[in-house]
Amino acid sequence: MTTPCVRVPVSEGEGTRQALAERDLLDGDREIAVDDGDIFLPVVDAAVARDAGYAVVERETAERDGPTPPAEVLGFEPSYGRLGDIVILDEDDAERARAIADAIVESDVPCETVVNRASKVAGEFRVREWDVLYGEHTETVHREYGHEFALDVAEVYFSPRLATERHRVVEQVESGERVVDMFAGVGPFAVPMAARGAEVLACDVNPAAIDYLRANAERNGVADRVTALEGDVRETTADYDGWADRVVMNLPHSADEFLDTAVRLAGDDCVLHLYDMAHEDDPFGPSERAIREIAEPAGYEVEVLTRREVRSYAPHELNVCLDVRILRN
Ligand SMILES: C[S@@+](CC[C@H](N)C(=O)[O-])C[C@H]1O[C@@H](n2cnc3c(N)ncnc32)[C@H](O)[C@@H]1O
């Protein structure tokens, strides 16, 4: 069926759509179409649209059987992430972020809140600032590999992009192991490791992260195998020398400062998962040398099990992980 449509270049699509909606001219029963760089916005009255100065053409349009997908409203595919029912944008341009948020809210993308990154991850707690573009709360429940994590993105660190990497490490854990998660956050390593039967000591200096960690251990039925310690891991773990079969060190940027604590916590045969930031020219050398410098004088042999590039972090800079077995001589 042909219907009257306002035709504009895709770059003007969102502004025109908003202007037509404000004049009650948009035909909400027909689908918006995109073709060869132009967007076609169905209107209810061709004459009024023409009088308002728009180019109106007759064109085939489909009947709308649901909300319009964001790409059709915007004329481009927006990039966004999801954390539970929060949609996360990474846009430098505030107007573009607002247009994407509006299109997402009006579409069938399920969400309660839309936020845009307003700062880098920073500070001891590794938390970032957000512009809340839609909704009122920044707390959500996120699912990852069958486990649920309650968290507030404004109060704690959490990156859904690391799900695959966390799963890779979690899968190495065997029932009965003793694990120290030195920088546990809300528990995305600690909880699934405990679910595999490990006894986990989970540490974090951020009180909000520890509150969520305890709640998440309860929520996932593993509270009896997770001990949460709030404070600087160098101090809170004083009673656990030689305790661990496995140590997770997920604090890239400052991992080196905590290697002596990791080695102090290690038992006679222990695997360390050391996350670090490194230059692409020598992604693993510095971390490996740093481990050897601490572990070998403490009486361990060092064997690197896995060298893994987790993701690109900045130009020429990589987030890497070394899985290292240290075995007492
Ligand atoms: C990069 S986040 C990782 C959180 C979690 N492992 C994850 O994958 O979501 C690092 C965490 O280390 C915590 N942290 C920073 N310095 C610490 C310290 N000295 N002792 C214990 N935790 C610390 C921060 O509060 C933050 O939650």
The ligand as a MOL file (V3000), in Angstrom:
LIG
                    3D

  0  0  0     0  0            999 V3000
M  V30 BEGIN CTAB
M  V30 COUNTS 27 29 0 0 0
M  V30 BEGIN ATOM
M  V30 1 C 38.7520 -3.7880 38.0190 0
M  V30 2 S 37.6820 -3.9900 39.4110 0 CHG=1
M  V30 3 C 37.3750 -5.7370 39.2600 0
M  V30 4 C 36.1460 -6.2340 39.9580 0
M  V30 5 C 35.7410 -7.6590 39.6080 0
M  V30 6 N 36.8470 -8.5940 39.7270 0
M  V30 7 C 35.1090 -7.7420 38.2570 0
M  V30 8 O 35.5880 -8.4950 37.3840 0
M  V30 9 O 34.0850 -7.0840 38.0430 0 CHG=-1
M  V30 10 C 38.8600 -3.8770 40.7380 0
M  V30 11 C 38.2510 -3.8940 42.1230 0
M  V30 12 O 39.3400 -3.8300 43.0580 0
M  V30 13 C 38.9600 -3.0640 44.1660 0
M  V30 14 N 40.2060 -2.6230 44.8320 0
M  V30 15 C 41.0380 -1.6140 44.4660 0
M  V30 16 N 42.0830 -1.5300 45.3230 0
M  V30 17 C 41.9180 -2.5180 46.2450 0
M  V30 18 C 42.6630 -2.9470 47.3720 0
M  V30 19 N 43.8000 -2.3370 47.7360 0
M  V30 20 N 42.1960 -4.0040 48.0910 0
M  V30 21 C 41.0480 -4.6340 47.7330 0
M  V30 22 N 40.3010 -4.2580 46.6760 0
M  V30 23 C 40.7250 -3.2250 45.9310 0
M  V30 24 C 38.0810 -1.9640 43.5850 0
M  V30 25 O 37.2160 -1.4330 44.5550 0
M  V30 26 C 37.3440 -2.7270 42.4590 0
M  V30 27 O 36.1030 -3.2060 42.9050 0
M  V30 END ATOM
M  V30 BEGIN BOND
M  V30 1 1 1 2
M  V30 2 1 2 3
M  V30 3 1 2 10
M  V30 4 1 3 4
M  V30 5 1 4 5
M  V30 6 1 5 6
M  V30 7 1 5 7
M  V30 8 2 7 8
M  V30 9 1 7 9
M  V30 10 1 10 11
M  V30 11 1 11 12
M  V30 12 1 11 26
M  V30 13 1 12 13
M  V30 14 1 13 14
M  V30 15 1 13 24
M  V30 16 1 14 15
M  V30 17 1 14 23
M  V30 18 2 15 16
M  V30 19 1 16 17
M  V30 20 1 17 18
M  V30 21 2 17 23
M  V30 22 1 18 19
M  V30 23 2 18 20
M  V30 24 1 20 21
M  V30 25 2 21 22
M  V30 26 1 22 23
M  V30 27 1 24 25
M  V30 28 1 24 26
M  V30 29 1 26 27
M  V30 END BOND
M  V30 END CTAB
M  END
